[in-house]
C-alpha cells in the first residue's frame, strides 16, 4: 500500500521525543549497518556523504564519530529532526520527500538506515543514487523485508508492502549497481502484553501505515485476544508477545 507522506512526517514528528528510547531495533540495525560500511567501504575520509532518512541520527552519529567526512548532507521528511543534532555541526539539510528532491552531486557515499521501506518507487531512488554518485561510489542501506511486523498485518490488515531480497537485488542490478554484500535477518522483540506493542509502535512512528484504520473498544479487545496466537513463554515460563522485525542489509557499488 502507498502511504501518505504527510502522515508519515506527522507520526514521526509526534514520536520524536520517544523514538530514541523505544527504537531499540532501529538502533541495533544502524550499528550493524555501520559495521558493514566500515568493513566494505574503503575510505576513511570521504569528501561528500548523503544520508536518506536520518531520523534521530542513529547512523549519522556513528558516521560522524568514525569517518572524517568533509561534507555531510542529511535528508528527512520533517524539519524537527534537526533538533537531534548540534547546531555547530557542519551539516547541510535537504528536508522533504526524497522522491521529489534533487540529490547532491559528486557523492562518494549514500547511506540509509531503516527508511527506504517508506519509498513508493525505489527504482527512482536507485536511479538518482547512480546519477549522483562518483564512479565506483557506494550505496549502503538497511531496509525491511516481507516478514516485518507480520503480526500487525495479520491482525489488522495494516502495513507496508515490503520488497523481497530478490526484488532489491534485481532493482539494484537494473540501475547500475554491483552488490558486494546483501543479507537478511529475523529479530523478535518480546513484550509483556499486546498493549505494550501498540505503545512501542506509536513511540517509533510506525502507526503512519494505519491511516485508514481506527481503533475502537471492540477492535482493541479483538486485537488483544487474537494476539494470543503469537504468544510464547520466556525462560521463566511467563507469557511474552513477540513482534517480528525483518531487516535487510545491503552494500552496493556504482558500476563505472
C-alpha positions as CSV (number, residue, x, y, z in Angstrom):
1,X,0.0,0.0,0.0
2,X,1.1,3.5,-0.7
3,X,1.4,5.7,2.3
4,X,0.6,9.4,2.8
5,X,4.0,11.0,3.2
6,X,2.4,13.9,5.2
7,X,1.0,11.3,7.7
8,X,4.5,9.6,7.9
9,X,6.1,13.0,8.6
10,X,3.4,13.8,11.3
11,X,3.7,10.4,13.0
12,X,7.5,10.6,13.2
13,X,7.4,14.2,14.4
14,X,5.0,13.2,17.1
15,X,7.3,10.3,18.1
16,X,10.4,12.5,18.0
17,X,10.9,12.6,21.8
18,X,10.1,8.9,22.4
19,X,11.8,7.4,19.3
20,X,15.4,7.3,20.6
21,X,14.3,5.4,23.7
22,X,12.0,2.9,22.1
23,X,13.6,2.3,18.7
24,X,15.9,-0.4,20.0
25,X,15.8,-2.5,16.9
26,X,16.4,0.5,14.6
27,X,19.4,1.4,16.8
28,X,20.8,-2.1,16.6
29,X,20.3,-2.1,12.8
30,X,22.1,1.2,12.4
31,X,25.1,-0.2,14.3
32,X,25.1,-3.3,12.2
33,X,24.9,-1.3,9.0
34,X,27.7,0.9,10.1
35,X,29.9,-2.1,10.9
36,X,29.3,-3.3,7.4
37,X,30.1,0.1,6.0
38,X,33.4,0.1,7.9
39,X,34.1,-3.4,6.5
40,X,33.4,-2.7,2.8
41,X,33.8,1.0,2.3
42,X,37.4,1.8,1.6
43,X,37.6,5.5,2.5
44,X,38.1,6.9,6.0
45,X,37.9,10.4,4.6
46,X,35.0,10.6,2.2
47,X,34.5,14.1,0.6
48,X,30.8,14.1,0.2
49,X,28.2,11.8,2.0
50,X,24.5,11.8,1.7
51,X,22.1,10.1,4.2
52,X,18.5,9.4,3.3
53,X,16.0,9.5,6.2
54,X,18.5,10.3,9.0
55,X,15.8,10.5,11.7
56,X,17.2,10.9,15.2
57,X,20.7,10.2,13.9
58,X,21.3,6.6,15.0
59,X,23.5,6.1,11.9
60,X,24.5,9.7,11.4
61,X,26.3,10.0,14.7
62,X,28.3,6.7,14.1
63,X,29.4,8.1,10.7
64,X,30.4,11.5,12.2
65,X,32.3,9.9,15.0
66,X,34.2,7.4,12.9
67,X,34.6,8.9,9.4
68,X,36.3,12.2,8.6
69,X,33.5,13.5,6.3
70,X,34.1,16.8,4.6
71,X,30.5,17.5,3.5
72,X,27.6,15.6,5.1
73,X,24.1,16.1,3.6
74,X,21.1,14.9,5.6
75,X,17.6,14.3,4.4
76,X,14.3,13.6,6.3
77,X,10.7,14.4,5.8
78,X,10.3,16.9,8.6
79,X,12.4,19.8,9.9
80,X,12.1,18.8,13.5
81,X,14.8,16.1,13.1
82,X,17.3,18.9,13.2
83,X,16.7,19.1,16.9
84,X,18.7,15.8,17.3
85,X,21.8,17.5,16.0
86,X,24.0,20.2,17.5
87,X,23.9,23.5,15.7
88,X,27.7,23.8,15.5
89,X,27.9,20.6,13.4
90,X,28.7,21.3,9.8
91,X,25.6,19.7,8.2
92,X,23.6,20.5,5.1
93,X,19.9,19.7,5.1
94,X,17.5,18.5,2.4
95,X,14.2,18.5,4.2
96,X,11.3,16.9,2.3
97,X,10.1,13.9,0.4
98,X,13.3,12.3,-1.0
99,X,11.4,11.1,-4.1
100,X,10.8,14.7,-5.0
101,X,14.3,16.0,-4.1
102,X,17.3,16.6,-6.3
103,X,20.2,14.7,-4.8
104,X,23.6,16.3,-4.1
105,X,26.1,15.6,-6.9
106,X,29.6,14.1,-6.9
107,X,28.9,11.9,-3.8
108,X,31.3,9.3,-2.5
109,X,28.8,7.5,-0.3
110,X,25.0,7.3,0.1
111,X,23.6,5.7,3.2
112,X,20.2,5.0,4.6
113,X,19.1,3.1,7.7
114,X,15.5,1.8,8.3
115,X,14.0,4.4,5.9
116,X,13.7,3.0,2.3
117,X,10.7,0.9,3.1
118,X,8.6,4.2,3.1
119,X,9.6,4.9,-0.6
120,X,6.9,4.4,-3.2
121,X,9.2,3.9,-6.2
122,X,12.6,2.6,-5.1
123,X,13.8,2.5,-8.7
124,X,13.7,6.3,-8.7
125,X,15.9,6.4,-5.6
126,X,18.4,3.9,-7.1
127,X,18.4,5.9,-10.4
128,X,19.1,9.1,-8.6
129,X,21.8,7.5,-6.5
130,X,23.6,6.1,-9.5
131,X,23.5,9.5,-11.2
132,X,24.7,11.4,-8.2
133,X,27.5,9.0,-7.1
134,X,31.0,9.3,-8.3
135,X,32.3,6.3,-10.4
136,X,32.6,3.3,-8.0
137,X,30.8,5.3,-5.3
138,X,28.9,3.3,-2.6
139,X,25.3,2.9,-1.7
140,X,24.9,1.3,1.7
141,X,21.5,0.8,3.3
142,X,19.2,-1.2,5.5
143,X,15.5,-1.7,4.9
144,X,12.9,-4.2,5.9
145,X,11.7,-7.4,4.3
146,X,8.3,-9.1,3.9
147,X,8.0,-10.6,7.3
148,X,8.4,-7.3,9.0
149,X,5.7,-6.6,11.6
150,X,3.8,-9.6,10.3
151,X,1.8,-9.9,13.4
152,X,0.3,-6.4,12.9
153,X,-0.6,-7.0,9.3
154,X,-2.2,-10.4,10.2
155,X,-4.4,-8.9,12.9
156,X,-5.2,-5.5,11.4
157,X,-4.6,-5.8,7.7
158,X,-2.4,-2.6,8.0
159,X,1.2,-2.3,6.9
160,X,3.6,-1.5,4.2
161,X,4.2,-3.6,1.1
162,X,7.8,-4.8,1.6
163,X,10.1,-5.9,-1.2
164,X,11.9,-9.3,-1.1
165,X,15.7,-9.5,-1.1
166,X,15.4,-10.8,-4.6
167,X,13.4,-7.7,-5.7
168,X,16.1,-5.5,-4.2
169,X,18.9,-7.3,-6.0
170,X,17.1,-7.0,-9.3
171,X,16.4,-3.3,-8.9
172,X,20.0,-2.6,-7.9
173,X,21.4,-4.5,-10.8
174,X,19.0,-2.9,-13.3
175,X,20.1,0.6,-12.0
176,X,23.8,0.0,-12.5
177,X,25.0,-1.3,-9.1
178,X,27.2,-4.2,-8.2
179,X,26.1,-5.8,-5.0
180,X,29.1,-6.5,-2.7
181,X,27.1,-7.8,0.2
182,X,23.4,-8.4,1.0
183,X,21.7,-10.4,3.8
184,X,18.5,-10.6,5.8
185,X,17.7,-11.4,9.4
186,X,14.7,-12.0,11.6
187,X,14.6,-10.3,15.0
188,X,11.8,-11.0,17.5
189,X,11.2,-8.2,20.1
190,X,9.4,-9.6,23.2
191,X,6.6,-7.7,25.1
192,X,4.6,-8.4,28.3
193,X,1.3,-7.5,26.7
194,X,-0.1,-6.6,23.3
195,X,-0.9,-3.1,24.5
196,X,2.9,-2.7,25.0
197,X,3.3,-3.5,21.3
198,X,0.9,-0.8,20.3
199,X,2.7,1.7,22.6
200,X,6.0,0.7,21.1
201,X,4.7,1.2,17.5
202,X,3.3,4.6,18.4
203,X,6.5,5.7,20.1
204,X,8.5,4.8,17.0
205,X,6.2,6.4,14.4
206,X,5.2,3.2,12.7
207,X,1.5,3.9,13.0
208,X,1.8,6.1,9.9
209,X,0.8,2.9,8.0
210,X,-2.6,2.9,9.6
211,X,-4.1,6.0,8.0
212,X,-7.5,4.3,7.3
213,X,-7.6,2.2,10.5
214,X,-9.4,3.4,13.6
215,X,-9.2,1.7,17.0
216,X,-12.4,1.2,18.9
217,X,-13.0,-0.6,22.2
218,X,-14.1,-3.7,20.3
219,X,-11.2,-3.8,17.8
220,X,-8.8,-3.2,20.6
221,X,-10.2,-6.1,22.6
222,X,-10.1,-8.3,19.5
223,X,-6.5,-7.3,18.9
224,X,-5.5,-8.3,22.4
225,X,-7.4,-11.6,22.2
226,X,-6.1,-12.6,18.8
227,X,-2.5,-11.7,19.7
228,X,-2.6,-14.9,21.9
229,X,-1.8,-16.7,18.6
230,X,1.7,-15.0,18.8
231,X,2.3,-15.7,22.5
232,X,5.3,-17.6,23.7
233,X,6.9,-18.3,27.1
234,X,10.2,-16.9,28.3
235,X,12.7,-18.9,30.3
236,X,10.8,-18.2,33.5
237,X,7.6,-19.7,32.0
238,X,6.0,-16.2,31.7
239,X,3.9,-15.3,28.7
240,X,5.6,-13.0,26.1
241,X,4.2,-11.5,23.0
242,X,6.6,-11.1,20.1
243,X,6.8,-8.5,17.3
244,X,8.8,-9.5,14.3
245,X,11.4,-7.3,12.6
246,X,12.9,-8.4,9.2
247,X,16.0,-6.2,8.4
248,X,17.8,-6.4,5.1
249,X,21.3,-5.1,4.8
250,X,23.0,-4.1,1.5
251,X,26.4,-2.8,0.4
252,X,26.4,-1.9,-3.3
253,X,28.9,-0.1,-5.5
254,X,28.1,2.0,-8.5
255,X,29.4,0.4,-11.7
256,X,31.6,2.8,-13.8
